[in-house]
Every structure is written in structure tokens, then in C-alpha cells.
Amino acid sequence: MEARRRLHVDRGQPLEAGRRPVAPREEQRTQSGRSRAGPPADGWVRVSRETKGRKGKGVTLVTGLRLAPAQLDALCRELKQRCGAGGSVKAGVVELQGDHRDTVLAELLARGFTAKLAGG
């Protein structure tokens, strides 16, 4: 039992010797200042539709909202009630079940967000 728990790093160079520190994906930036993992930081709220990884079922995605997590949950709840659909907040992105792009865009514009449709 004791032999299994031991790490065998004495067979050559230690693991830390050849590695360089790598920033987490959220902090890696391109030359244009955009984050690789997140939406562009240009102030626009983007409303799009996606079906990838959902077995053909479409969802409406709202990205680029710069709100606190509590405000994001409240906005998600109100959008779900307005559209009559389910949904959730995942990694700062509001996901609504179904194609509700026009309804969500009109609601966000009425609330004063600078929003636009994204994608095809």
C-alpha cells in the first residue's frame, strides 16, 4: 500500500525542471487583446443560436453580459419567463432552450444593452 502512494520522480529530471509556467485559459490573451476562452471584450452583447453537442436541439446563447453573478441569474430568470422556456447560466453565458433570438434581442435593447444578433 505504501509503495503505491510514492511518486517515482527520481528517474531522471524532476518534473518541474523542464516546464515553464502557463497562465490559465481565461488569462491568455492574443495580440488584439481578446481572451481566447471568452467573448470579445468590445461592449456588445451577442445573441446567437447553437446546436453543437445538444443532439440537434437549438439553444439561444446570450454572451458578453458584464454583470455580477446575482444580476446574471436574475436576468436569466426574467428572460426565461418572457420566452416561456427553460434555461440556465453557465460560465457567464445565458442559455435559453429553443430559438428565441428575436424576443431576447428586443428585451435586451429595451433594457438599454447594446446588443446584436450573432452567427448565421
N, C-alpha and C positions, 0 to 999 in steps of 0.2 A: 504494500500500500504506500509506503513511504517513497519507494523508488518511482512510482507513477507521478507523484506530485513534484518531483525535482525537475527543473528545466535544465536541459543539457546545452548550455551556451559556451562550454569550454572547448568545443571542437573547432577552433579557428578564431576568427574575429568576433567580438561581441556584436550583437545586433545593432547597437547604437552607433558603431564606428563608421559605417558606410552610409548612413541615412541622413538626409537633411530634413529640417522641419518643414512641414507642409501645412498651409493655412486651411481651415475648414472650407467647404464648398461655398458657404454663404459669404465668405470674406474674399474669395478670389475674384479679382477684377480684370476686365480686359482693358485695352488701351483707351477705348472710348468711355470708360468709367462705368460701364454696365456690369452688373453682377451676372455671373454665369448661371447661377441657380435660380434667380428670381426674375421678376418682370423688369422692364426698363424703368429707370427712375426719372421719368420725364414729367410726372404730374398727371398723366392721363389715366383714367380708369377704363379698362378694356373689358368689354362684354363679348364673350365668344361661346361657341358650341363645340363640344368634343365628344367623341365616341370611343376613343382608344382605350382598350383594356376594360371595357364595360359591356362586352358581348353585343355590340351594336346599339345599345341603349344610349340615347343622347342626353347630355347634361349641359346646362348653361353655367359657364365659369365667369366670375367677376374677379379680375385681378387688378392690382395697383392701388387698392384702397389703403391709405395710410391712416389707419385707425387703431386705437387701443383694442386689445382682445375683447374686453367687455362691450365696447361700442360695435365691434365687428359682429359679435354674437347677436346683439340687439338688431342691427341692420339685417342680418341674415333671417332672423325670426320675422321681421316685418316684410321682407321680400317674399318669404315662403307664404305668408298669409295673403299677400297681394296676388301672387301667382296661383295659389291653391295647390302647391306642390311641396314635396319634401326636399330636404337638403341639409347641408352642414357646412362648417368652416374647417378646412384642412390646410395647414401651413400658410395661413393668411389669405387663402383663396376661398371665396364663397362658391359653393357648388349647389345648384338647384336642379332637381330632377326634371327632365324634359326640356323642350326648346321654348324658352321664354325670353329670348333676347330683346324683342321689341318692348315688351312690358317692363323689363328690368331697366333698359336704357331710358325709357320715358320717366320711370320713377327716380332714377339717379339724377337725371337732368333737372327734374322738379325739385330735388333736394339740394341743388347747387353744385354737384360734382361736375367736373369736366370729363365727360365720358364719351366713348365712341365704340362702334362695333368693330370687332377684330376678327380676322380669319375669313374664310370663304363663305 
